[in-house]
Amino acid sequence: MESEQLHVHWWEVAMTSNDENVAIKGKYTAMLVCWILGTGSLFPWNSMLTTLDYYSAIFPNYHPSRILTIAVLSFAFGTIIIMTYYEAKMNTRVRNLIGFSLYFIGSASVIVLDLLTSGSGGIGPYIGLCAICATFGVAEGHVQGGMIGDLSLMSPELLQSFLAGLAASGTITSALRLVIKAAFKNTKGGLRKGALLFLALSAFFELVCVFLYAYLFSKLPIVKYYHSKAAAEGSKTVSIDLAATGIQVQDEEDRKRLERLSNKQLLLKNMDYAIDIFLICVLTFTIFPGYSLVLIATFNLWDLISRYLPLIKCLRITSRSGLMIATLARFLFIPTFYFTAKHGDQGWMIMLTSFLGLTNGHLSVCVLMAGPKGYKGPEQNALGNLLQSFLTGGLFAGLAFGWLWLIGKGW
């Protein structure tokens, strides 16, 4: 590959002021595309979460709300750790296309499995369902690390749009599930028809994301601008995207002049951001899984709203110490939720869940927008992958801690 690349120097890939103006004019289109891709990055898994009433009905003894989540997050965490380690040598375009394709295949496979087993229970179909959820985890490890790393070297608004799309997937799936449940009778047969319809919508949406990323994303002017800039700073991860649009990167001689911090150095310089994002997710998933559809919808709605708040400069937390204090303060939710579950009514629980979603989305976006600032393109991509690794690790750890809520309630 290196020998096939044309010799393009800094001054040959640098954008003129006119090129930059064209790129900025296309920002809102790019933000919309990033939002859609962000939604697609979690849509299949959120579809599974919001149809758990159906799977709880056919697998009542296997705790699908927790076991399936473990299957997803364990494979997502393992995948993203591997991807982060080899991030500098990977082609981001191929990585993301594999991820979106796996999401589509997994969504279609859930439908096929249900049709082949006629919606029956049993250990066999349940193992098959767990295997498909593991595929979702592999897809998540590809897409979320790849997209967040790539967008970290671009305009912060594009990253915010992608992160808002992640939350939007939960809100949309919750709203659609409520509509579909209302359209079908609340019986096993009705639940099954609603779940199959929902999963079919998920598969179609993922197919749209595959084509959107493959044929549109890399050709957006602002994406081409930032990819060219990253290539000029020594990035190898954007080479295929640039080649797809007729732009090629500099040769190995130029690369040697462009030194970058190692992953270890980046992590040490940004350990507070990594701890922040880890603790945010640990706290959220320690509390969140296993709730009713109404509470899930409430959380997702406020999580979505809060991810737009950092666009208002006076509401964005940029202080590193401020982010740490706000992150640690969220742990007051644990005793508050415990006592509310024991002694409070549904109104108090809905209010607490709203605040949980509000703080989760707002702080997550603030951390991920602030972390990659001040670095070159390759370093921003690497740091985005590192922070996403800690985010996924936090979700996995939070899920493990979430089992503590079952103490005293029996298996």
N, C-alpha and C positions, 0 to 999 in steps of 0.2 A: 504493500500500500504506500509506503513512504516514497518509493522510487517513482510511483505514478503521480505523486502530487506535484503541482506546478510551483515554481519559485515565486512566492508572493510576499513582499516585505511589508513592514509596518505602514509605509507610506502608500502602498498599493491597496491595502484593505481599510485604511482609515476613511471614515465617512466625511463627506463635505458637510458644511452647515445646511445645504439644501437637502442632502440625503437625510440628515437628522430631523429636519423639519417634516419631511415626508413620513419618516418613521413615527414621529410624535403624533401626526395627524391620524395615523392608523391605530393609535393606542386603544381607543374605545372598542374597536372591532376585536383587537387582540385580547382585551379584558373579557369580552363576551366569550370568545373561544376558550380562554383559560378557565372561565367560570363553568362552561359546559364540560370541559375535560376534568375539572375538579369534581363536578357532580358525578361523572362517570367513574371516577377513581374510587368511589365508595358505594355507588348505587347497587351493585349486586349484593354486597354484604348487608347493606341497610335493608334491602329487600328481604333477605333471610331473617334479619332481626324482627322486622315488622310482620312477618308471617309465622312467628314462633308460636302463636296461639294454635295454629294448625299442627305444627310439629310436636308441640306439647301434648296435643290430643292423640296423636298416633304413636308417640314415643313417651308415654307418661312416666316411665321408670328410669329414663336416661338423662334427665336434666339437660335437654337440648339448649336451653338459653345460656348455659355455662360451658358445656362440653364443646358445642360447635364454635363458640367464641374462642375457646382454648385452641381448637384446631386451626382457626384462621390466624390468630395472633402469634402462635408459636412458629408457624411456617413463615409468616410475614417478618417476624423478628430475625429468624435464621437467614432468610433470603437477603434482607436489607443489610445485615452485618457483612455477608459475603460481598454484596454489591458495593458497599461503602469501602471495603478493603481494596477492591480492584477498580474503584470509581475512575481513577485517572486514565485507565487504559480502555475503558468501555465506551462504546458508541451509544450515546443517550437515545438517539432515534430508534435504534434496534431494540434497546432495552424497553422503551415505552410501548413500542408496537407489540412486543411479546406480551407485556403486561395487559394491555387492553384486549388483545386477542384471547388470552387465557380467561379474562373476565367473561368474554362472550361465550367461549366454549363451556366454562363452568356453569353459567346461567342456563344455557341450553341443556346441559347434562342433568341439572336438577329436574327439569321438566321431563326429560326422557326417563330418568330413574323412577319418577312418580308414576308415569304412564305404564312402565313395564311391571311395576309392583302393584298397580291398581290402588295406590295409596294405603297399602297395608303396613302394619308395624313390623316389629321383629328386629333382631340384631343384624341380619344381613343388610336390609335396606338402610339401617342406621349407620353401619360402617361405610356403606357407599356414600351416604350423605356427608359423613365426616371427611371422607377422601376428597369430595368435591369442595368442601369448605377449605381443606388444606390447599387446593388449587387456587382458591380466592386469596389465600395468604401469600402464596408465591407471586400472584399477580400484583397484590398490594405492595410487596417488597420491590417489585420492578418499577411500578408506575409512580408511587408516591415519592420514593427517594429520587427517581430519575427526574420527575417533573419539578419537585421542590429544589433540587440541586440546579437544574437548568434555569429555572425562573429566578433563583437567587442571584444570578449574574445579570439580571435584567432590571427593568424598572420595578420598584417596590409595589406599585399598583397592580402589576400582573401577578405577582406572588399573592397579594391580598385577594385578588379575584379567584385564584385557584383555591386558596384556603376557604374562601366563602362558599365556593362550589362544593367543597367537601361537606360543609355543614348543610348546604341546601339539599344534598342528596338525602340526608336524614329527614329534613322537613318535608320534602316532596313525597318520599316513600310513606311517611307517617300519614300525611293528608290523603294520599291515594288509597292507603290501606283502610282508613276510616270510611271513605266513600265506597270502596269495594265491599267492605263488611256490611254496610248499610244496604247494598244492592242484593246481597245474597243472604239466605237464611242462616242464622247462627247455629248451624248444625255441622256435623262432621263433613257431610256432602257439600254444604254451602261453603264451609271453610276451605275445602279442597279446591272447589271451582275458583274461589277468589284468589287463593294462593297461586294456582296455575296461571291465571290471567295476569297476576302481578309479576310473576317470574318471566312470562312472555314479554311484557313491557320492558323488563330489565334487560333481557337478551337483545331486544331490538335497539334499546338505547346504547348498549355497549357496541353494537355493530356500527351505529352512527359515530361513536367516538373513535373507532378504528379508522374509519374513512376520513373523519375530520382531522385527526392527527396526521395521517399518512399523506393527505393531499392538500391540506390548507395551512396547518400550523407553521411549518418551516418556511412557507412562502410569504408570510405576513411581513411587511416592511420593517416593523419594529423588532421582530424576532431575527430577521436577517441582519439588521444593524448590530444588535447585541452579540449575535453569534460571531460576526466578523470581528467585532471588538475583542471578544474572548479568544478567538483564534490568534489575533495579533499579540495577545498576552501569553500565548503558549498553550492554549487549551487543545487537547486532542479529542475531547468528548463530543465536539460539535462538528467534526469533519464530514460525516455523512449528510447531516442537515445542510451544510454549506454546499456540498457537492450536488445535492438534489436541486439547488437553486442556481447552480452555475458558478459558485464562488469556491475557491480552493485555498488551502492554508499554506503557510510558509514551510520551508524545508527544515530538515533536522539541524542544520547549521544555525539557523535563526532560533530554533527552540532552545539550544544550549545556552543562549544569551539570556533566556528568560527563566530565572530561578523562582521557585515558589516554596512556600512553607509546606512542611510535611503534615500529614494528618495529625500526628502526635503534637506537633508544635501548634497547629490550629486549635486542637482540643484544649491544650493547656492555657492558651490565651483566651479561650471562650468557655472555660469550664462552668462559669456561673450561668451562662445561657443554657448549657446542656443540662445542668442540675434543675434549672427553672422548668424547662419543658418536660423533663422526666417527672418532677414532682406534681406539675399540673395534671398530667395524665394519670399518675398513680392515684391521686386523690379522686379524680373524676370517675375512674373505672372501679375504684374500691366501693363507691357508692352506687353507681348508675345501673349496672346490668341487672336484669331480672324484674324490672318494673313493668307496670301496666302500660298498655298502648297509649293511654291519655298522658301519662307522665313522660313517656318516651317522646311523644309529639311536643309536649311542653318544653322539654329540654332542648330538642332539636330546633324549635322555633327561636328560642332565646340565644342559642348558640350561633344560629345564622345571623340574627340581628346584631349581636355583639361583634361579629367579625367585620362589620362595616364601620364600627366606631373608631378604629385607628386611622381611618381616612380623615377624621377631624383632628387636626394637629393638636388642639388643646386637650384632647382626650387620649392621645397616644402616649403611652408610658415609654420613655426612652432612657430613663435613668436605670443603670444596672442595679443599683441598690434598691431603687423603687420597685423594680420587677421582682427582686428576691423577697422583699418584705410582703408584697401583695401575694406572691406565691405561697409563702409560709402561712399567711393569715387565712388562706382558704382551708387549712386543716381544722379550723373551728367548725367546718361543716360536719365533721364526723360525729362529735357529741350532739350537735344540733339535730342531725337527721335521726340519730339513735333515739333521742327523747321524743322527737316528733312522731316517729313510727310507733313508739310505745304509748304515748299519751295525747298526741295531737290529732286533729281531724284532717280531712282530705284537702281543705283549703290551705292549711299551713304547709302541707306536703307539696302542693302545687307551687306555692310561693317559693319554698326552698329550692325546688327543682329548677324554677325559673332563674334564681340567682346562681345556681350551680352552672347552668348553661351560659348565662351571661358572663360570668368570670372565666369560664373555660375558654370560650371563643376569643374574648378580648385579649386575655393574657397570652394565649397561644400565638395569635397573629402578631402581637407586639414583640414577642421574643423572636419569632422567625423573620420579621421584617428588620429588626435591629441587628441581629447577629452577623449576617454576611456583609455589612457595610464596611467600607474602608479597605477592601482587599481586591486583588486582581481577579479576573474571570475564573481561572482554574481553582483559585483558593475559595472563591465564593461558592462554586459548585461543590467542592469538597466539604465545605462547612455546612452547606445545606443538607448534604447527605448525612453528615455526622449528627446534626440536630434531629433529623428525621429518625435516625437510628435510636437516639435517646427517647424520642417521642413514642416510637413503637415499643421500646423496652419498658417505658412507663405504663403503657396500656396493658402490656402483658403482666407486669408486676401488680398493677392495680386489679386486674382480673383475679390473680392468685389471692390477693388480700380479700377480694370480694367474697371468697368462700367462708370467711370468718363470720359473715352474717348468717350462715346456715347452722352455726354451732347451737346445739340445743333444739334444733328443729327436725333432726333426723335426716337421713339420706333421701 
